[in-house]
Amino acid sequence: MHARKPSTLPGFALLLAGALLAAIAHAQEVDHGQWIDLFDGDTLFGWTVIGDAGWQVADGALLCESGSGGWLATTCQFTDFELDATVRVKPGASSGLVVRAGLEGHPSENGTAVIPLSEAEDATPDWREIRVTALGNSVTATVDGMPADVVGAGRARGYIGIQYHHNNEGRVEVSRMRLRPVHLTALFNGEDLSGWNVIPGRKSKFAVVDGALNITDGNGQIETAGLYKDFLVQLDIISNGDHLNSGVFFRGIPGVFWKGYESQVRNQWEGDDRTRPVDYGTGGIYGNQPARKVIPSDGEWFNKTIVCEGNHMAVWINGYLVSDFTDTRPPVDDGNGKRGYVPDAGTIHLQGHDPTTDLSFKGINIQQYPER
């Protein structure tokens, strides 16, 4: 792994230490984040098939009724959250909702939490509402409002999925699955720029306007005092102009301009087709993967959720997964996520792009993942 070049800004270490203390002083716990959909109702985007089970999408639901067994796993890992799912299991068959799962070994041996799901052979097939809360070392669940068994709960973070068992010609369907992170920390207090550093010598102007962090002119950068490696971050954004360009960077080198990975902000698409983004589109991983659909429009607030974990990252816009990228390239020593893998913790920063820049950001909250 390549080492990064240290910053040469005068007195940077002292500035960073002071800013970190300010960030801690202003940090506030946020009980609940925004909901994101793990299943989009149309595709297997954001999922990985484990085993030989024949997962597909039919009539707006995830469906499996063939294969000798296996499960369907999210491509993202999650830590503390609330989860809602609507599941139907064929009478006489069984399945299981898995939480904080590992991909290695058997769920009974790798710390995975499993909520067993089954229906008696003489039961009437029906959709079951499952709710799960994963917090710290605890995982609890209900099925149709009644307490449910949870087998295992040892991992601090992991994948979410649904099992397929080939007993009695099993069949399992999932019509909905969504997640809301819990216990986040506010990165922006809505009052001033405490806990943030402005890269000097640039043109952007940064101010707090009506409780939001407003960026005008450009180019420029404002970054967190803290460093973050594996995390989930959520924020609300508005573009106050037509097709304005900005970005949310992460794993940036402190004090260094536009490094790390960039989650693009640009609400523009070709013609009338939102599935053809211009310049990667809002939520695309700039230089690596375009958004598969441009969800928001200029002049309206939208929510962005970014998960960055190991070499995998994903972005949801208004709860819809628009990008899902695994970086298999060799590490780079200059922190440029457009050229290669950036493995180290870094800043989260907001971009002033050019003289037309006029965007606002608020509700900036983060959930740091525990060590592996």
VMD Tcl script that draws the C-alpha trace (Angstrom):
set ca {
  {0.00 0.00 0.00}
  {1.37 3.38 -0.95}
  {1.77 6.09 1.66}
  {0.27 9.50 1.10}
  {2.39 12.59 0.89}
  {1.97 14.74 4.00}
  {0.43 18.19 3.71}
  {2.90 21.06 3.58}
  {0.47 23.77 4.67}
  {2.10 25.95 7.39}
  {0.99 24.95 10.85}
  {-1.49 22.50 9.39}
  {-1.18 20.02 12.25}
  {-2.10 22.69 14.81}
  {-5.00 23.91 12.68}
  {-6.28 20.36 12.29}
  {-6.08 19.67 16.01}
  {-7.98 22.87 16.81}
  {-10.63 22.16 14.24}
  {-11.07 18.62 15.53}
  {-11.74 19.94 19.01}
  {-14.29 22.37 17.57}
  {-15.95 19.56 15.64}
  {-16.23 17.43 18.76}
  {-17.66 20.34 20.74}
  {-20.39 20.89 18.15}
  {-21.12 17.23 17.36}
  {-24.72 16.25 17.95}
  {-26.31 12.83 17.89}
  {-29.00 12.29 15.27}
  {-31.35 9.47 16.28}
  {-32.61 8.54 12.83}
  {-31.40 9.08 9.29}
  {-33.30 8.95 6.01}
  {-34.80 5.75 4.58}
  {-33.10 4.14 1.58}
  {-34.52 1.37 -0.61}
  {-32.40 -1.76 -0.85}
  {-34.71 -3.13 -3.57}
  {-35.78 -0.77 -6.36}
  {-38.78 -2.84 -7.45}
  {-37.37 -3.49 -10.94}
  {-33.83 -4.93 -10.91}
  {-31.18 -6.80 -8.93}
  {-28.97 -3.69 -8.93}
  {-27.20 -3.52 -5.56}
  {-27.51 -7.26 -4.89}
  {-25.21 -10.29 -5.17}
  {-26.42 -13.87 -5.70}
  {-24.73 -16.31 -3.32}
  {-25.03 -19.98 -4.29}
  {-27.05 -21.35 -7.20}
  {-30.49 -20.04 -6.25}
  {-32.33 -18.57 -9.26}
  {-33.15 -15.07 -8.08}
  {-35.08 -12.79 -10.43}
  {-37.54 -9.89 -10.37}
  {-41.16 -10.75 -11.20}
  {-44.28 -8.61 -10.74}
  {-42.34 -5.99 -8.79}
  {-40.87 -8.46 -6.28}
  {-37.64 -10.34 -5.71}
  {-38.45 -13.98 -6.39}
  {-36.68 -17.31 -6.02}
  {-38.26 -20.70 -6.65}
  {-35.39 -22.69 -8.14}
  {-31.94 -23.92 -7.24}
  {-30.52 -26.08 -4.48}
  {-30.09 -23.20 -2.07}
  {-28.29 -19.97 -1.30}
  {-29.16 -16.38 -0.59}
  {-29.31 -12.89 -2.03}
  {-27.00 -10.33 -0.39}
  {-26.69 -6.57 -0.59}
  {-23.45 -5.28 -2.08}
  {-23.18 -2.85 0.86}
  {-22.47 -3.55 4.49}
  {-24.42 -1.73 7.20}
  {-23.97 -1.33 10.95}
  {-26.72 0.21 13.16}
  {-30.10 0.53 11.47}
  {-33.81 -0.10 11.29}
  {-34.98 -2.39 8.50}
  {-38.47 -2.91 7.06}
  {-39.21 -5.79 4.70}
  {-42.31 -7.38 3.19}
  {-41.78 -11.09 2.55}
  {-43.91 -14.03 1.46}
  {-42.87 -17.67 1.90}
  {-44.62 -20.63 0.27}
  {-46.58 -22.73 2.80}
  {-44.51 -25.70 3.89}
  {-41.27 -23.98 2.93}
  {-38.82 -21.84 4.91}
  {-36.46 -18.94 4.45}
  {-34.59 -16.45 6.59}
  {-33.83 -12.75 6.65}
  {-30.13 -12.34 7.36}
  {-28.68 -9.24 9.01}
  {-25.06 -8.11 9.43}
  {-24.09 -11.18 7.47}
  {-20.63 -12.27 6.48}
  {-20.01 -13.69 3.02}
  {-17.56 -16.27 4.30}
  {-18.60 -19.58 5.83}
  {-22.02 -20.56 7.12}
  {-24.27 -17.96 8.82}
  {-24.29 -20.08 11.99}
  {-20.50 -19.76 12.21}
  {-19.68 -16.21 11.09}
  {-21.71 -14.07 13.47}
  {-24.66 -13.47 11.15}
  {-28.05 -12.70 12.69}
  {-30.89 -14.71 11.08}
  {-34.64 -14.16 11.49}
  {-36.15 -17.55 10.50}
  {-39.23 -17.35 8.26}
  {-41.59 -20.23 7.54}
  {-45.23 -21.09 6.87}
  {-47.13 -24.22 7.86}
  {-48.17 -26.49 5.00}
  {-51.85 -25.73 5.59}
  {-51.34 -21.96 5.93}
  {-52.76 -19.40 3.53}
  {-49.83 -17.71 1.73}
  {-49.62 -14.12 2.86}
  {-47.20 -11.23 2.94}
  {-45.43 -10.76 6.29}
  {-44.21 -7.41 7.57}
  {-40.78 -7.78 9.16}
  {-39.09 -5.08 11.19}
  {-35.54 -5.37 12.45}
  {-33.50 -3.13 14.73}
  {-29.73 -3.64 14.81}
  {-27.99 -1.56 17.45}
  {-24.62 -2.24 19.00}
  {-24.45 -5.92 19.89}
  {-28.22 -6.34 19.76}
  {-30.51 -7.42 16.92}
  {-34.26 -7.60 17.56}
  {-37.12 -8.30 15.16}
  {-40.88 -8.54 14.81}
  {-43.06 -10.32 12.26}
  {-46.49 -8.77 11.79}
  {-45.93 -6.87 15.02}
  {-45.13 -9.93 17.14}
  {-41.64 -10.61 18.60}
  {-39.63 -12.92 16.36}
  {-36.72 -15.25 17.03}
  {-33.26 -13.98 16.13}
  {-30.49 -16.55 15.82}
  {-27.05 -15.02 16.38}
  {-26.05 -11.33 16.44}
  {-22.30 -11.20 16.85}
  {-21.11 -8.94 14.03}
  {-20.88 -5.16 14.31}
  {-21.48 -4.69 10.58}
  {-22.33 -6.84 7.61}
  {-24.54 -7.52 4.62}
  {-28.32 -7.89 4.52}
  {-30.01 -10.64 2.58}
  {-32.75 -13.20 2.11}
  {-32.23 -16.97 2.08}
  {-33.64 -19.58 -0.29}
  {-34.13 -23.12 1.00}
  {-35.07 -25.87 -1.44}
  {-37.46 -27.65 0.87}
  {-40.93 -28.57 -0.40}
  {-40.07 -26.85 -3.67}
  {-39.49 -23.60 -1.81}
  {-40.56 -20.23 -3.00}
  {-39.77 -16.86 -1.40}
  {-40.71 -13.34 -2.49}
  {-39.68 -9.88 -1.28}
  {-41.85 -6.95 -2.39}
  {-40.12 -4.29 -0.32}
  {-36.95 -3.82 1.70}
  {-35.75 -0.50 3.03}
  {-33.26 0.64 5.66}
  {-32.79 3.66 7.89}
  {-29.44 4.24 9.65}
  {-29.65 5.16 13.34}
  {-27.37 7.05 15.69}
  {-25.58 9.35 13.29}
  {-23.46 12.36 14.22}
  {-24.06 15.82 12.80}
  {-21.11 17.21 10.84}
  {-22.75 20.62 10.29}
  {-24.55 22.47 13.07}
  {-26.63 24.74 10.81}
  {-25.32 27.87 12.57}
  {-21.67 28.37 11.62}
  {-18.73 26.60 9.99}
  {-17.34 25.04 13.16}
  {-15.65 21.74 12.38}
  {-14.97 22.69 8.76}
  {-11.84 24.04 7.06}
  {-11.74 26.15 3.91}
  {-8.86 25.47 1.52}
  {-7.09 28.85 1.24}
  {-6.27 30.69 -1.97}
  {-9.44 29.72 -3.86}
  {-12.36 31.78 -5.13}
  {-15.43 30.08 -3.63}
  {-17.38 31.85 -0.91}
  {-18.82 29.85 2.00}
  {-21.57 31.07 4.30}
  {-24.42 29.79 6.44}
  {-27.73 30.98 4.96}
  {-31.07 29.93 6.47}
  {-29.48 27.00 8.27}
  {-27.69 25.68 5.18}
  {-24.06 25.78 4.08}
  {-24.11 27.86 0.90}
  {-21.31 27.79 -1.69}
  {-21.06 30.44 -4.40}
  {-18.48 31.35 -7.04}
  {-15.58 28.99 -7.62}
  {-13.55 27.05 -7.63}
  {-13.03 26.06 -4.01}
  {-13.35 23.48 -1.27}
  {-14.56 23.24 2.31}
  {-13.68 20.05 4.20}
  {-14.37 18.34 7.49}
  {-11.79 18.62 10.22}
  {-12.27 14.92 10.95}
  {-11.02 12.02 8.85}
  {-13.32 9.17 7.84}
  {-12.65 5.83 6.17}
  {-15.67 3.51 6.39}
  {-18.97 5.30 6.88}
  {-22.47 6.18 5.79}
  {-23.13 9.88 5.26}
  {-26.42 11.60 4.44}
  {-27.04 15.20 3.43}
  {-29.62 17.40 1.71}
  {-28.59 19.43 -1.34}
  {-30.16 22.02 -3.59}
  {-28.83 23.43 -6.86}
  {-29.87 27.08 -7.10}
  {-29.41 27.31 -10.87}
  {-29.59 25.36 -14.09}
  {-27.35 22.28 -14.35}
  {-24.85 23.57 -11.81}
  {-21.79 21.42 -11.13}
  {-20.55 20.42 -7.67}
  {-19.62 17.31 -5.76}
  {-19.30 15.61 -2.41}
  {-15.75 14.27 -2.08}
  {-14.63 11.65 0.43}
  {-11.36 10.10 1.57}
  {-9.70 13.38 0.63}
  {-6.19 14.36 1.70}
  {-6.47 17.11 4.36}
  {-5.62 20.50 2.94}
  {-5.18 19.20 -0.62}
  {-7.48 20.34 -3.41}
  {-10.05 17.95 -4.95}
  {-8.60 14.57 -3.95}
  {-10.29 11.32 -2.97}
  {-13.49 10.08 -4.60}
  {-16.21 12.41 -5.87}
  {-19.94 11.79 -5.76}
  {-21.12 14.09 -8.51}
  {-23.82 16.77 -8.24}
  {-25.22 17.71 -11.64}
  {-28.92 17.51 -12.41}
  {-28.68 17.18 -16.17}
  {-29.50 14.45 -18.67}
  {-29.66 14.04 -22.45}
  {-32.98 14.96 -24.03}
  {-35.91 13.63 -22.01}
  {-34.09 10.53 -20.82}
  {-32.99 10.70 -17.18}
  {-31.12 7.40 -17.64}
  {-28.58 9.23 -19.84}
  {-26.76 11.52 -17.40}
  {-24.58 14.40 -18.49}
  {-21.12 14.44 -16.92}
  {-21.84 11.37 -14.75}
  {-25.01 12.88 -13.28}
  {-25.99 13.44 -9.66}
  {-24.89 10.47 -7.58}
  {-22.41 9.13 -10.12}
  {-18.89 8.29 -8.92}
  {-17.07 10.86 -11.02}
  {-14.49 9.36 -13.38}
  {-15.56 5.82 -12.46}
  {-19.29 5.14 -12.82}
  {-22.17 7.34 -14.05}
  {-25.47 7.45 -12.21}
  {-27.88 4.98 -13.75}
  {-30.61 7.61 -13.48}
  {-30.69 11.33 -12.65}
  {-33.33 11.55 -9.92}
  {-33.45 15.22 -8.81}
  {-34.12 18.45 -10.65}
  {-32.59 21.88 -10.11}
  {-34.31 24.15 -7.63}
  {-35.51 21.36 -5.34}
  {-33.93 19.84 -2.24}
  {-32.85 16.22 -2.55}
  {-31.24 13.76 -0.16}
  {-27.97 11.99 -0.92}
  {-26.75 8.90 0.95}
  {-23.18 7.71 0.44}
  {-21.83 4.42 1.79}
  {-18.06 3.95 1.62}
  {-16.75 0.68 3.03}
  {-13.41 -0.85 2.11}
  {-13.10 -0.65 -1.67}
  {-16.87 -0.51 -2.21}
  {-19.07 2.59 -2.42}
  {-22.69 3.25 -3.29}
  {-24.92 6.32 -3.58}
  {-28.67 6.71 -3.12}
  {-30.59 9.80 -4.24}
  {-33.94 10.28 -2.49}
  {-33.65 6.67 -1.38}
  {-33.01 5.28 -4.88}
  {-29.69 3.52 -5.55}
  {-28.02 5.27 -8.50}
  {-24.43 4.01 -8.31}
  {-22.68 0.95 -6.92}
  {-18.94 0.76 -7.49}
  {-16.22 -1.61 -6.33}
  {-12.70 -0.28 -6.87}
  {-10.46 -3.16 -7.94}
  {-7.62 -0.93 -9.17}
  {-4.21 -0.72 -7.46}
  {-3.85 1.95 -4.75}
  {-2.63 5.40 -5.77}
  {-0.20 7.48 -3.74}
  {-1.67 10.88 -4.62}
  {-5.20 10.27 -3.33}
  {-6.81 10.71 -6.76}
  {-9.84 8.40 -6.84}
  {-10.28 8.96 -10.55}
  {-6.96 7.19 -11.22}
  {-6.97 4.37 -8.66}
  {-7.99 2.97 -5.30}
  {-7.85 5.32 -2.32}
  {-7.63 3.09 0.79}
  {-6.98 5.62 3.55}
  {-9.24 7.64 5.79}
  {-9.69 11.23 4.65}
  {-11.86 14.32 4.72}
  {-15.35 14.76 3.40}
  {-15.46 17.96 1.38}
  {-17.90 20.01 -0.64}
  {-16.92 21.50 -3.97}
  {-17.24 24.95 -5.40}
  {-16.79 24.22 -9.09}
  {-16.77 27.44 -11.14}
  {-18.07 31.05 -11.17}
  {-21.68 29.84 -11.67}
  {-21.63 27.78 -8.45}
  {-24.58 28.39 -6.14}
  {-25.52 25.33 -4.10}
  {-26.63 24.75 -0.53}
  {-26.09 21.79 1.80}
  {-27.76 20.94 5.09}
  {-28.56 17.98 7.35}
  {-25.01 16.64 6.94}
  {-24.86 13.57 9.21}
  {-22.45 10.66 9.40}
  {-22.42 7.16 10.81}
  {-18.91 5.78 11.22}
  {-18.51 2.04 10.79}
  {-16.73 0.04 13.51}
  {-13.45 -1.65 12.71}
  {-13.66 -4.91 10.81}
}
mol new
graphics top color blue
foreach p $ca { graphics top sphere $p radius 0.5 }
foreach p [lrange $ca 0 end-1] q [lrange $ca 1 end] { graphics top cylinder $p $q radius 0.2 }
display resetview
